[in-house]
Amino acid sequence: MIIDVNEETFIEDVLEQSEELPVIVDFWAPWCGPCRMLSPILERLAADPSLNFVLAKVNVDNNPNLSMQYRVQSIPAVLAFVDGDVADEFIGVQPEPKIRQFIQKLIPTELDEALHDAQSLLGTRHWVKAEQMLRDLIEEYPARSDLALNLAKSLLAQGEGCEARDYLKSVKDGQELVEAEKLLPLANYLCLIAEDLTEEDELPELEVQYRQAARLISRGNLAAALDGLLDVLRQDKRYGEARQVMVAMFALLGDDDDLTQTYRAELASVLF
């Protein structure tokens, strides 16, 4: 788990490999006394089977571009890469227990791995499987807002707005709160329509069309639901919460989803 890395191999050996497990990069030089003190500590920890990480060593004399790119101005410098990005760093020699703690914070726990699996199911639209996994996790870890947020996503994609709204409202801070607030218009929309028992023949035609999109979501036909909401906005740009619901659906699907990219452009053309 100890490798020498240079400018040619850095992308593959560090950035790409850090998608699978943490990579600790030791920027060092042969003439550096503190580097010779730190290296044995890092190598001992890399040999510890309880710490699953890769130690990558970069000789700054031979790889000046890497030093410039990552703003290494003094050595030894240690940068930790996770998912292709710098997750943490320190400079100089540190006690071994402190370095161990630094590394342990980067290694995913069983919960982290289970959450990653659930998020992968969400990303591939396996909503029911994701829901089942997340329900099991949140029963064991009820205070985790990231679990509540992702469970809400799995419910929203199935049209379960009322329960999803409860989970979204349980998220109180951090990045999860920002995401939850983006999703709330969709949860409110689905819940309101599910609880309103007004007969369709008593409603204006545009309202019927607006509500039909909620039923399409519950059937898993998200493209048709987006089409319906878009058509509502073509007739009335300010109708109900149609725009906010579409934006929330984009947040649910993610920026890279084909539906998001297609309908975001369509929404912009209708509104502007």
Secondary structure, 3 states (H helix, E strand, C coil): CEEECCCCCHHHHHHHHHHCCCEEEEEECCCCHHHHHHHHHHHHHHCCCCCCCEEEEEECCCCHHHHHHCCCCCCCEEEEEECCEEEEEEECCCCHHHHHHHHHCCCCCHHHHHHHHHHHHHHCCCHHHHHHHHHHHHHHCCCCHHHHHHHHHHHHCCCCHHHHHHHHHCCCCHHHHHHHHHHHHHHHHHHHHHHCCCCHHHCCHHHHHHHHHHHHHHCCCHHHHHHHHHHHHHHCCCCCCHHHHHHHHHHHHCCCCHHHHHHHHHHHHHHC
